[in-house]
Amino acid sequence: MTLMPRQGDRHADRVLDVVRRGFHEEGNDLVTRSWSRCLNQYHLDPGRAREPVVIESGALQSRRNQHADVIECARYEMTTLYQQLADPQCAVVLTDTDGVIVHMVSSPEFAAEVEPMGLHAGGMWGEAEAGTNGMGTCLAAAHPISVRRDEHFFSQFTQLTCSAVPVLDPAGEIIGVLDVTSRSSLMQQHVLVLLGMTVRMIENRLIDKRFSNAHPLHFHSRPEFVYTLHEGKLAVGEDGRILAANRSALFQLGLHSMDEIRAQRIDDLFQTSLEDILQRSLSSSFHPVVAYRAKAALRFFAVARRPASDADTPARARVAGTAMLALAEPQAEGFRAPSRVPAVGTAPSIRTFKDARLVAHLDTARRVVARRTPVLLCGETGSGKEVFARAIHETSPHADGAFVAVNCASLPETLIESELFGYKAGAFTGAQRSGRRGKILQADGGTLFLDEIADMPLELQARLLRVLDERQVTPLGTEETHPVDFQLVSASHNHLPTLVREGRFREDLYYRLAGIELDLPPLRDRSDKRELIQTVLADEGGSASRLGDEAERLLMAHPWPGNLRQLRHVLRTAAALADGKTITREHLPSLAARQVSSPVHAPAALPVFAEDRMGAEASTATVDPVPAVKLNPIQANERQVLLQMLEQHRWNVSNVAKALDVSRNTLYRKLHKLHIEISAPD
């Protein structure tokens, strides 16, 4: 080993001085403690170049086999994170508990640059081998950390910045670390939050994989967050005992570890049994139903399902889907609930829809899709376009195939292309060996539903048009083509001919999509509105919920700019406020305060009321999960990060501002700009 140049010596002198004096530079106690361990416990020299420690290929394969399920759950999430960061000078890295890299995603160029440092599969990055660094120090401290440039112990790594978050198994034990290492000066707080979100998705996937024979139960104190990253998730055995829980579940239930929840039963946590919540979830077509915390007045919204391995799950779900098709879309446009409703099987009866226009539209759709004609659905936000698209799928010759939904408005432009068309192996270093099948290939033999098609970027519209004309798809990074056969259903709440005239939508693509154009009626114009109100009320409040005459008149007269989704929100809140009593005018504050007699044709933000929260610092915050104003990809990403931080800090703006090291006024301006509403200062 040789001494580093003078710059390296100055760095080494600083490390030695800090450890001898025992003070914490810039308040980073984790780094100072790590430096002390490196000197006093591992006997490392910060001024000497560190030779990379790399295990041989057989040992690496053995470790990969040992962590095969973790790697499988992490692959796609790591690639997605890499695309979100949009930084060619970075790598997304997964290590095991010894700090050995078992999977890495980066550009081929950056991978070649950092390979001599040992930053590649098989490289060991524990503190004992690599000194203070994101991966090793995260493992040693069992805590998320950012190690910036000269905070590294060894001088040779001071050109890098590392952020790392521990990955937990369903038992709550650390099984590895997810890290982002970069040469560029990324916003580390921003990267740490994105890493935390990615880790939570990996952990949720791992619960599903390891407990495929258990009943998954999703819950949250706010119904719009069920089926999202923020939800609590439980794996429940057939006897009702809790087998696993994610971090959000523990947090919402006021618990600190799996030891406090393991082997408890559902009825120990909620005032319900497993069979009861399964039955109510089935009856509600797997929309969240109310469940109260056992021995407390806290209200949650929950959905339970049969095990993924249960062979008759699709059949059970199909019954529920057929019975409730006309009711509502998922709670938020930006996600697609992991649903088995309905995938294959017999077509739903046209009598499922009571409104005469919907019955006629479904009959028309049934006849045109028999000839492979594309269908374009038009209608206001929340009017049930995806639900109707699923009904079309069930009536089509492709009913035995998959129903694949893509919301073009919810994906950043950088992700839409890879989501639709997929990519070949090698497009990213560390990507799946077989590449990734895009949504179009996944829909082969089934139905592709492109929601909010007007938000697709123009350059991608050209690629989609080519696919529709040639019935072939070419994944990114390859010239190979794959034939595809699918039924196309598109939807938009925008008037596409207007966008064509304005040059914002391709005219040739519009005519290709609109083989038949069907306008779905808004809720205010549906002839079955009274029946829908009663059905949704029974779904949200139970069979005991009743409407008073004045409340029913208010509901019938309201213009419902948010349509079925807004109706569900309003009735859920009303049932909670009435608490088993007859619903009156006072239980409909958003309607009583807004006596609108004329129809409103423009979509409006949905009224979302603050739900019961744990802790004294709970804020009266309201959030529209999908803002009415379209955000660019960077703003959408910032919004997601801020929502995550607000959730972590129980919507305490002061604490979030402190974590971001900005003033409260600055944070309030940012929240306003990103359309995150806080109803009152904390």
PyMOL commands that set and color helices and strands:
alter all, ss='L'
color gray80, all
select helices_A, chain A and resi 6-21+25-27+29-40+57-66+68-85+108-117+127-130+134-141+149-151+155-157+188-210+223-225+247-252+258-260+266-269+274-283+313-324+350-352+356-369+385-395+413-421+439-442+453-455+458-470+496-501+507-513+523-525+529-541+549-557+563-578+585-587+589-592+633-648+653-660+664-673
alter helices_A, ss='H'
color red, helices_A
select strands_A, chain A and resi 90-95+101-106+145-148+161-168+174-182+215-220+232-236+242-245+289-292+299-304+375-378+403-407+422-423+436-437+447-451+472-473+482-483+487-492+516-519
alter strands_A, ss='S'
color yellow, strands_A
deselect
rebuild
show_as cartoon
